[in-house]
């Protein structure tokens, strides 16, 4: 062994070098987490105030809460269902969405109009608007059949939220109770400031020169299809609502169950800035007709088609040409607008009459060969009678010729021939008489003038 290591001085030096290196490593990699190390090597480096300040510092960057207490009722936060982890990355939110502008439809029925209706509103509304369906799992199942809507759900452009049972929507009265409950707005619409309510009997037109943001810019508290030309506010089936003033009304006053007014009439009477009827009729047409509005609404879930709008054939055709999307509503309800039903009955009657005539023509065609055969049968006797008539005419002509010839003076040769012929005829006649007499004697019945055909 090397004699140098036997020196205690060398051993002490190596030991201190090792301790020094270990201290440096401990300070560099674990000093912040080891109190003993920080106490040994960092003792006195921070004042007491600095240590308290450092202890209160957040572990990450400052993040502001999404909703403040004034904007959202935390006691009625919507329950977000847990979704199982699939291993796929979370869907990214579509850029440019504005949570303060929501188009809302409440529908618990699994109606087949939902996919085309939602697709149409998503395509027609401005890109920043969020579309939300509040309904049942049965209604969601219908929506999930659409591949394009699944993509909108993944991007959060279309949002589905189940409606709890304590918000009934099975009648007009229950809907009015739900939509005059202030907690409904905080649970399903917060933090929205503007909400476009629509139903399965309403539509906005893609050909409209207006835009929903144009009506937002007007700043009215409520805009809908006017009931008449004088009362501000309108039907809630297709309505643009400014949420803050509506919440103020609901906080100050409450609608009693069974009130004579539905929620849209009740709320509009208490708002200070509902849109005037003569202006909002260009927003939605229901019973006051104008050309080229933003949208249409049919009352009574589509069952009450106002004759002023839908009973006029010219207006009806103008609507279908300008906004063919309205046929989505009528087709879903297996209905057609007014006179079209009468026209359909006429068309069905005409079809029945045509079918009857076709049947008669077919019957005549089937009887035609029989008629021709009968006609040919009747023509045969006529054809057979024609030669007989010709023979009779020829015989008549011959007789006349003979009579004429008899009047001419006979020549010597003819006289001799005639006498010979006469003699032969006489002889023949005598023989015939003799034969006849013999026959009569043998069978007297056949020579009598009796009409008895017993023996014939």
Secondary structure, 3 states (H helix, E strand, C coil): CCHHHHCHHHHHHHHHHHHHHHHHHHHHHHCCCCHHHHHHHCCCCCCHHHHHHHHHCCCCCCCCCCCCCCCCCHHHCCCCCCCCCCCCCCCCCCCCCCCCEEEEEEECCCCCHHHHHHHHHHHHCCCCCEEEEEECHHHHHHHCCCHHHHHHHHCCCEEEEECCCCCCCCCHHHHHHHHCCHHHHHHHCCCCCEEEECCCCEEECCCCCCCHHHHHHHCCCEEEEECCCCCCCEEEEEEEEEHHHHHHHHHHCCCCCCCCCCHHHHHHHHCCCECCHHHHCCCEECCCCCCCCCEEECEHHHCECCHHHHCCHHHHHHHHHHCCCHHHHHHHCCCCCCHHHHHHHHHHHHHHHHHHHHHHHHHHHHHHHHHHHHHHHHHHHHHHHHHHHHHHHHHHHHHHHHHHHHHCCCCHHHHHHHHHHHHHHHHHHHHHHHHHHHHHHHCHHHHCCCCCCCCC
